[in-house]
Amino acid sequence: MAGSAHGHTPAAWTGVTIAFIGFCVSGVFMVAANPLGFWGGLAIVFVGGAVGLAMKMAGMGRPKASAEAIEARERATVVARAKAEAARA
């Protein structure tokens, strides 16, 4: 996964951090038997998801593939399809 930069973006880090804070808030209020605080913490979890999605849409998510990477992927696809056709024959 390190090669794909999965989750290593500002959008992912921010969304997960906010959701984690909401999870902690909700956990504290659950132990304290305070339903309003518990649901407030869950609302923060959903805000974290919305913030992460908004940041991704704003361009702070997964980096765009370079032209070289796209070309290499297309070449690999052509080679894989050729090998599959040869195996069928």
A tleap script that builds the chain and sets N, CA, C and O, in Angstrom:
source leaprc.protein.ff14SB
mol = sequence {
  NMET ALA GLY SER ALA HIE GLY HIE THR PRO
  ALA ALA TRP THR GLY VAL THR ILE ALA PHE
  ILE GLY PHE CYS VAL SER GLY VAL PHE MET
  VAL ALA ALA ASN PRO LEU GLY PHE TRP GLY
  GLY LEU ALA ILE VAL PHE VAL GLY GLY ALA
  VAL GLY LEU ALA MET LYS MET ALA GLY MET
  GLY ARG PRO LYS ALA SER ALA GLU ALA ILE
  GLU ALA ARG GLU ARG ALA THR VAL VAL ALA
  ARG ALA LYS ALA GLU ALA ALA ARG CALA
}
set mol.1.N position { 0.799 -1.195 0.000 }
set mol.1.CA position { 0.000 0.000 0.000 }
set mol.1.C position { 0.845 1.263 0.000 }
set mol.1.O position { 0.379 2.320 -0.427 }
set mol.2.N position { 2.041 1.171 0.458 }
set mol.2.CA position { 2.873 2.366 0.508 }
set mol.2.C position { 3.134 2.912 -0.880 }
set mol.2.O position { 3.289 4.121 -1.049 }
set mol.3.N position { 3.185 2.042 -1.879 }
set mol.3.CA position { 3.445 2.487 -3.229 }
set mol.3.C position { 2.268 3.221 -3.843 }
set mol.3.O position { 2.451 4.003 -4.776 }
set mol.4.N position { 1.065 2.987 -3.341 }
set mol.4.CA position { -0.121 3.614 -3.920 }
set mol.4.C position { -0.516 4.897 -3.208 }
set mol.4.O position { -1.446 5.570 -3.654 }
set mol.5.N position { 0.146 5.261 -2.129 }
set mol.5.CA position { -0.175 6.456 -1.340 }
set mol.5.C position { -1.603 6.393 -0.790 }
set mol.5.O position { -2.250 7.422 -0.597 }
set mol.6.N position { -2.078 5.179 -0.543 }
set mol.6.CA position { -3.434 5.003 -0.033 }
set mol.6.C position { -3.553 5.628 1.357 }
set mol.6.O position { -2.908 5.180 2.304 }
set mol.7.N position { -4.367 6.645 1.467 }
set mol.7.CA position { -4.618 7.280 2.753 }
set mol.7.C position { -3.560 8.260 3.213 }
set mol.7.O position { -3.683 8.835 4.294 }
set mol.8.N position { -2.525 8.463 2.417 }
set mol.8.CA position { -1.467 9.393 2.814 }
set mol.8.C position { -1.693 10.748 2.170 }
set mol.8.O position { -0.825 11.259 1.462 }
set mol.9.N position { -2.852 11.326 2.414 }
set mol.9.CA position { -3.191 12.628 1.849 }
set mol.9.C position { -3.729 13.525 2.960 }
set mol.9.O position { -4.195 13.031 3.987 }
set mol.10.N position { -3.667 14.837 2.760 }
set mol.10.CA position { -4.233 15.737 3.773 }
set mol.10.C position { -5.722 15.479 4.022 }
set mol.10.O position { -6.188 15.587 5.156 }
set mol.11.N position { -6.465 15.141 2.975 }
set mol.11.CA position { -7.896 14.877 3.144 }
set mol.11.C position { -8.123 13.672 4.058 }
set mol.11.O position { -8.977 13.709 4.943 }
set mol.12.N position { -7.357 12.611 3.839 }
set mol.12.CA position { -7.522 11.396 4.649 }
set mol.12.C position { -7.123 11.648 6.100 }
set mol.12.O position { -7.850 11.277 7.021 }
set mol.13.N position { -5.981 12.272 6.298 }
set mol.13.CA position { -5.523 12.528 7.668 }
set mol.13.C position { -6.504 13.415 8.425 }
set mol.13.O position { -6.810 13.146 9.587 }
set mol.14.N position { -6.993 14.457 7.789 }
set mol.14.CA position { -7.916 15.377 8.465 }
set mol.14.C position { -9.232 14.687 8.793 }
set mol.14.O position { -9.726 14.786 9.916 }
set mol.15.N position { -9.797 13.991 7.817 }
set mol.15.CA position { -11.073 13.312 8.048 }
set mol.15.C position { -10.986 12.275 9.149 }
set mol.15.O position { -11.871 12.194 10.000 }
set mol.16.N position { -9.927 11.481 9.140 }
set mol.16.CA position { -9.770 10.435 10.156 }
set mol.16.C position { -9.510 11.048 11.532 }
set mol.16.O position { -10.012 10.544 12.536 }
set mol.17.N position { -8.737 12.119 11.587 }
set mol.17.CA position { -8.466 12.768 12.880 }
set mol.17.C position { -9.744 13.319 13.498 }
set mol.17.O position { -9.987 13.135 14.691 }
set mol.18.N position { -10.564 13.996 12.690 }
set mol.18.CA position { -11.829 14.542 13.208 }
set mol.18.C position { -12.750 13.403 13.644 }
set mol.18.O position { -13.383 13.486 14.697 }
set mol.19.N position { -12.829 12.337 12.839 }
set mol.19.CA position { -13.672 11.202 13.202 }
set mol.19.C position { -13.186 10.536 14.490 }
set mol.19.O position { -13.995 10.119 15.318 }
set mol.20.N position { -11.867 10.436 14.658 }
set mol.20.CA position { -11.319 9.845 15.881 }
set mol.20.C position { -11.677 10.692 17.108 }
set mol.20.O position { -12.020 10.155 18.162 }
set mol.21.N position { -11.595 11.998 16.962 }
set mol.21.CA position { -11.977 12.885 18.078 }
set mol.21.C position { -13.452 12.671 18.419 }
set mol.21.O position { -13.821 12.598 19.591 }
set mol.22.N position { -14.292 12.571 17.385 }
set mol.22.CA position { -15.716 12.317 17.629 }
set mol.22.C position { -15.951 10.995 18.317 }
set mol.22.O position { -16.807 10.892 19.196 }
set mol.23.N position { -15.191 9.969 17.923 }
set mol.23.CA position { -15.292 8.660 18.557 }
set mol.23.C position { -14.925 8.760 20.035 }
set mol.23.O position { -15.604 8.184 20.885 }
set mol.24.N position { -13.851 9.489 20.342 }
set mol.24.CA position { -13.423 9.650 21.739 }
set mol.24.C position { -14.470 10.409 22.555 }
set mol.24.O position { -14.782 10.024 23.681 }
set mol.25.N position { -15.008 11.483 21.985 }
set mol.25.CA position { -16.052 12.262 22.674 }
set mol.25.C position { -17.256 11.371 22.951 }
set mol.25.O position { -17.794 11.368 24.059 }
set mol.26.N position { -17.672 10.619 21.946 }
set mol.26.CA position { -18.821 9.738 22.103 }
set mol.26.C position { -18.559 8.677 23.171 }
set mol.26.O position { -19.446 8.364 23.966 }
set mol.27.N position { -17.349 8.125 23.193 }
set mol.27.CA position { -17.005 7.130 24.203 }
set mol.27.C position { -17.040 7.674 25.621 }
set mol.27.O position { -17.525 7.009 26.536 }
set mol.28.N position { -16.527 8.878 25.801 }
set mol.28.CA position { -16.531 9.502 27.135 }
set mol.28.C position { -17.962 9.715 27.612 }
set mol.28.O position { -18.293 9.410 28.758 }
set mol.29.N position { -18.803 10.236 26.733 }
set mol.29.CA position { -20.179 10.503 27.146 }
set mol.29.C position { -21.001 9.225 27.305 }
set mol.29.O position { -21.983 9.212 28.047 }
set mol.30.N position { -20.613 8.157 26.620 }
set mol.30.CA position { -21.302 6.884 26.815 }
set mol.30.C position { -21.014 6.367 28.227 }
set mol.30.O position { -21.918 5.903 28.921 }
set mol.31.N position { -19.744 6.451 28.647 }
set mol.31.CA position { -19.384 6.013 29.990 }
set mol.31.C position { -20.030 6.906 31.044 }
set mol.31.O position { -20.380 6.444 32.130 }
set mol.32.N position { -20.185 8.190 30.717 }
set mol.32.CA position { -20.791 9.137 31.650 }
set mol.32.C position { -22.322 9.066 31.635 }
set mol.32.O position { -22.985 9.809 32.359 }
set mol.33.N position { -22.878 8.181 30.818 }
set mol.33.CA position { -24.339 8.000 30.716 }
set mol.33.C position { -25.035 9.289 30.319 }
set mol.33.O position { -26.065 9.652 30.887 }
set mol.34.N position { -24.461 9.984 29.330 }
set mol.34.CA position { -25.042 11.222 28.828 }
set mol.34.C position { -25.383 11.017 27.348 }
set mol.34.O position { -24.513 11.153 26.487 }
set mol.35.N position { -26.651 10.689 27.050 }
set mol.35.CA position { -27.027 10.380 25.663 }
set mol.35.C position { -26.825 11.546 24.701 }
set mol.35.O position { -26.448 11.337 23.548 }
set mol.36.N position { -27.069 12.757 25.157 }
set mol.36.CA position { -26.913 13.911 24.272 }
set mol.36.C position { -25.452 14.075 23.841 }
set mol.36.O position { -25.178 14.328 22.668 }
set mol.37.N position { -24.541 13.936 24.760 }
set mol.37.CA position { -23.120 14.021 24.435 }
set mol.37.C position { -22.679 12.877 23.541 }
set mol.37.O position { -21.846 13.065 22.655 }
set mol.38.N position { -23.234 11.685 23.767 }
set mol.38.CA position { -22.924 10.529 22.929 }
set mol.38.C position { -23.309 10.803 21.482 }
set mol.38.O position { -22.504 10.592 20.576 }
set mol.39.N position { -24.537 11.274 21.259 }
set mol.39.CA position { -24.985 11.553 19.897 }
set mol.39.C position { -24.238 12.735 19.296 }
set mol.39.O position { -24.031 12.790 18.083 }
set mol.40.N position { -23.835 13.678 20.136 }
set mol.40.CA position { -23.006 14.778 19.648 }
set mol.40.C position { -21.665 14.277 19.138 }
set mol.40.O position { -21.167 14.745 18.115 }
set mol.41.N position { -21.080 13.319 19.858 }
set mol.41.CA position { -19.824 12.721 19.414 }
set mol.41.C position { -19.984 11.987 18.099 }
set mol.41.O position { -19.107 12.058 17.238 }
set mol.42.N position { -21.091 11.285 17.934 }
set mol.42.CA position { -21.345 10.604 16.662 }
set mol.42.C position { -21.540 11.612 15.527 }
set mol.42.O position { -21.155 11.353 14.387 }
set mol.43.N position { -22.134 12.749 15.844 }
set mol.43.CA position { -22.275 13.795 14.821 }
set mol.43.C position { -20.892 14.288 14.379 }
set mol.43.O position { -20.679 14.571 13.200 }
set mol.44.N position { -19.960 14.388 15.326 }
set mol.44.CA position { -18.596 14.805 14.984 }
set mol.44.C position { -17.941 13.768 14.069 }
set mol.44.O position { -17.191 14.126 13.161 }
set mol.45.N position { -18.221 12.484 14.307 }
set mol.45.CA position { -17.679 11.435 13.439 }
set mol.45.C position { -18.138 11.664 12.002 }
set mol.45.O position { -17.331 11.584 11.076 }
set mol.46.N position { -19.409 11.945 11.809 }
set mol.46.CA position { -19.939 12.184 10.464 }
set mol.46.C position { -19.399 13.481 9.871 }
set mol.46.O position { -19.203 13.568 8.659 }
set mol.47.N position { -19.161 14.478 10.697 }
set mol.47.CA position { -18.543 15.721 10.210 }
set mol.47.C position { -17.145 15.416 9.678 }
set mol.47.O position { -16.733 15.974 8.661 }
set mol.48.N position { -16.416 14.535 10.358 }
set mol.48.CA position { -15.087 14.150 9.887 }
set mol.48.C position { -15.142 13.539 8.500 }
set mol.48.O position { -14.302 13.842 7.652 }
set mol.49.N position { -16.120 12.688 8.263 }
set mol.49.CA position { -16.293 12.101 6.941 }
set mol.49.C position { -16.621 13.148 5.887 }
set mol.49.O position { -16.100 13.105 4.773 }
set mol.50.N position { -17.485 14.082 6.246 }
set mol.50.CA position { -17.862 15.136 5.302 }
set mol.50.C position { -16.687 16.055 4.997 }
set mol.50.O position { -16.501 16.467 3.852 }
set mol.51.N position { -15.897 16.377 6.009 }
set mol.51.CA position { -14.724 17.235 5.797 }
set mol.51.C position { -13.707 16.529 4.906 }
set mol.51.O position { -13.150 17.139 3.993 }
set mol.52.N position { -13.466 15.254 5.166 }
set mol.52.CA position { -12.540 14.489 4.325 }
set mol.52.C position { -13.001 14.442 2.879 }
set mol.52.O position { -12.194 14.613 1.965 }
set mol.53.N position { -14.282 14.213 2.663 }
set mol.53.CA position { -14.825 14.176 1.310 }
set mol.53.C position { -14.721 15.543 0.635 }
set mol.53.O position { -14.360 15.632 -0.539 }
set mol.54.N position { -15.036 16.599 1.372 }
set mol.54.CA position { -14.940 17.947 0.802 }
set mol.54.C position { -13.494 18.287 0.429 }
set mol.54.O position { -13.241 18.895 -0.611 }
set mol.55.N position { -12.555 17.893 1.281 }
set mol.55.CA position { -11.147 18.155 0.970 }
set mol.55.C position { -10.692 17.345 -0.237 }
set mol.55.O position { -9.907 17.824 -1.055 }
set mol.56.N position { -11.187 16.119 -0.343 }
set mol.56.CA position { -10.846 15.294 -1.511 }
set mol.56.C position { -11.367 15.948 -2.785 }
set mol.56.O position { -10.664 16.003 -3.794 }
set mol.57.N position { -12.584 16.438 -2.734 }
set mol.57.CA position { -13.171 17.094 -3.900 }
set mol.57.C position { -12.452 18.405 -4.230 }
set mol.57.O position { -12.455 18.847 -5.379 }
set mol.58.N position { -11.842 19.017 -3.228 }
set mol.58.CA position { -11.102 20.258 -3.437 }
set mol.58.C position { -9.691 19.998 -3.960 }
set mol.58.O position { -8.931 20.939 -4.191 }
set mol.59.N position { -9.344 18.739 -4.146 }
set mol.59.CA position { -8.049 18.414 -4.728 }
set mol.59.C position { -6.983 18.014 -3.737 }
set mol.59.O position { -5.816 17.890 -4.109 }
set mol.60.N position { -7.348 17.808 -2.481 }
set mol.60.CA position { -6.365 17.434 -1.475 }
set mol.60.C position { -6.385 15.943 -1.175 }
set mol.60.O position { -5.845 15.496 -0.163 }
set mol.61.N position { -7.013 15.177 -2.063 }
set mol.61.CA position { -7.069 13.730 -1.901 }
set mol.61.C position { -5.912 13.067 -2.613 }
set mol.61.O position { -4.800 13.594 -2.647 }
set mol.62.N position { -6.180 11.912 -3.177 }
set mol.62.CA position { -5.143 11.144 -3.862 }
set mol.62.C position { -4.551 11.962 -5.012 }
set mol.62.O position { -5.286 12.556 -5.800 }
set mol.63.N position { -3.212 11.988 -5.102 }
set mol.63.CA position { -2.592 12.765 -6.169 }
set mol.63.C position { -2.914 12.185 -7.543 }
set mol.63.O position { -3.095 10.978 -7.700 }
set mol.64.N position { -2.980 13.076 -8.534 }
set mol.64.CA position { -3.267 12.662 -9.902 }
set mol.64.C position { -2.082 11.878 -10.464 }
set mol.64.O position { -0.930 12.151 -10.128 }
set mol.65.N position { -2.372 10.918 -11.309 }
set mol.65.CA position { -1.320 10.116 -11.933 }
set mol.65.C position { -0.617 10.944 -13.010 }
set mol.65.O position { -1.257 11.704 -13.736 }
set mol.66.N position { 0.679 10.792 -13.102 }
set mol.66.CA position { 1.449 11.504 -14.123 }
set mol.66.C position { 1.226 10.843 -15.478 }
set mol.66.O position { 0.722 9.722 -15.554 }
set mol.67.N position { 1.600 11.536 -16.536 }
set mol.67.CA position { 1.446 10.992 -17.883 }
set mol.67.C position { 2.261 9.713 -18.047 }
set mol.67.O position { 1.829 8.778 -18.720 }
set mol.68.N position { 3.444 9.676 -17.429 }
set mol.68.CA position { 4.287 8.484 -17.509 }
set mol.68.C position { 3.617 7.293 -16.832 }
set mol.68.O position { 3.667 6.174 -17.344 }
set mol.69.N position { 2.998 7.532 -15.692 }
set mol.69.CA position { 2.331 6.447 -14.972 }
set mol.69.C position { 1.140 5.922 -15.763 }
set mol.69.O position { 0.905 4.714 -15.798 }
set mol.70.N position { 0.392 6.808 -16.393 }
set mol.70.CA position { -0.757 6.389 -17.198 }
set mol.70.C position { -0.284 5.563 -18.385 }
set mol.70.O position { -0.873 4.528 -18.699 }
set mol.71.N position { 0.779 6.017 -19.045 }
set mol.71.CA position { 1.317 5.290 -20.190 }
set mol.71.C position { 1.832 3.904 -19.779 }
set mol.71.O position { 1.603 2.924 -20.488 }
set mol.72.N position { 2.516 3.822 -18.651 }
set mol.72.CA position { 3.027 2.537 -18.169 }
set mol.72.C position { 1.881 1.589 -17.840 }
set mol.72.O position { 1.964 0.394 -18.124 }
set mol.73.N position { 0.824 2.105 -17.252 }
set mol.73.CA position { -0.331 1.280 -16.924 }
set mol.73.C position { -0.985 0.741 -18.199 }
set mol.73.O position { -1.379 -0.424 -18.257 }
set mol.74.N position { -1.096 1.597 -19.216 }
set mol.74.CA position { -1.689 1.156 -20.481 }
set mol.74.C position { -0.832 0.088 -21.150 }
set mol.74.O position { -1.368 -0.881 -21.688 }
set mol.75.N position { 0.498 0.250 -21.124 }
set mol.75.CA position { 1.387 -0.759 -21.700 }
set mol.75.C position { 1.246 -2.089 -20.963 }
set mol.75.O position { 1.203 -3.149 -21.589 }
set mol.76.N position { 1.175 -2.031 -19.643 }
set mol.76.CA position { 1.028 -3.248 -18.847 }
set mol.76.C position { -0.293 -3.946 -19.152 }
set mol.76.O position { -0.356 -5.175 -19.182 }
set mol.77.N position { -1.340 -3.169 -19.377 }
set mol.77.CA position { -2.636 -3.748 -19.725 }
set mol.77.C position { -2.569 -4.470 -21.057 }
set mol.77.O position { -3.095 -5.574 -21.200 }
set mol.78.N position { -1.921 -3.844 -22.037 }
set mol.78.CA position { -1.791 -4.464 -23.357 }
set mol.78.C position { -1.006 -5.775 -23.250 }
set mol.78.O position { -1.393 -6.776 -23.852 }
set mol.79.N position { 0.078 -5.775 -22.497 }
set mol.79.CA position { 0.879 -6.981 -22.333 }
set mol.79.C position { 0.082 -8.079 -21.629 }
set mol.79.O position { 0.139 -9.241 -22.030 }
set mol.80.N position { -0.651 -7.720 -20.593 }
set mol.80.CA position { -1.443 -8.714 -19.853 }
set mol.80.C position { -2.526 -9.312 -20.738 }
set mol.80.O position { -2.776 -10.517 -20.691 }
set mol.81.N position { -3.170 -8.476 -21.545 }
set mol.81.CA position { -4.205 -8.997 -22.446 }
set mol.81.C position { -3.589 -9.926 -23.496 }
set mol.81.O position { -4.176 -10.951 -23.842 }
set mol.82.N position { -2.418 -9.570 -23.997 }
set mol.82.CA position { -1.743 -10.427 -24.990 }
set mol.82.C position { -1.390 -11.782 -24.376 }
set mol.82.O position { -1.553 -12.817 -25.023 }
set mol.83.N position { -0.913 -11.780 -23.151 }
set mol.83.CA position { -0.584 -13.035 -22.468 }
set mol.83.C position { -1.838 -13.872 -22.244 }
set mol.83.O position { -1.798 -15.094 -22.389 }
set mol.84.N position { -2.935 -13.239 -21.899 }
set mol.84.CA position { -4.187 -13.966 -21.675 }
set mol.84.C position { -4.690 -14.590 -22.970 }
set mol.84.O position { -5.167 -15.725 -22.980 }
set mol.85.N position { -4.579 -13.844 -24.054 }
set mol.85.CA position { -4.997 -14.384 -25.358 }
set mol.85.C position { -4.110 -15.559 -25.771 }
set mol.85.O position { -4.602 -16.550 -26.311 }
set mol.86.N position { -2.814 -15.452 -25.521 }
set mol.86.CA position { -1.883 -16.535 -25.865 }
set mol.86.C position { -2.185 -17.783 -25.022 }
set mol.86.O position { -2.054 -18.905 -25.512 }
set mol.87.N position { -2.573 -17.600 -23.799 }
set mol.87.CA position { -2.867 -18.727 -22.920 }
set mol.87.C position { -4.149 -19.436 -23.364 }
set mol.87.O position { -4.269 -20.652 -23.211 }
set mol.88.N position { -5.089 -18.696 -23.901 }
set mol.88.CA position { -6.346 -19.281 -24.369 }
set mol.88.C position { -6.146 -20.079 -25.657 }
set mol.88.O position { -6.856 -21.052 -25.914 }
set mol.89.N position { -5.181 -19.661 -26.452 }
set mol.89.CA position { -4.980 -20.315 -27.758 }
set mol.89.C position { -4.246 -21.621 -27.657 }
set mol.89.O position { -4.009 -22.276 -28.672 }
savepdb mol mol.pdb
quit
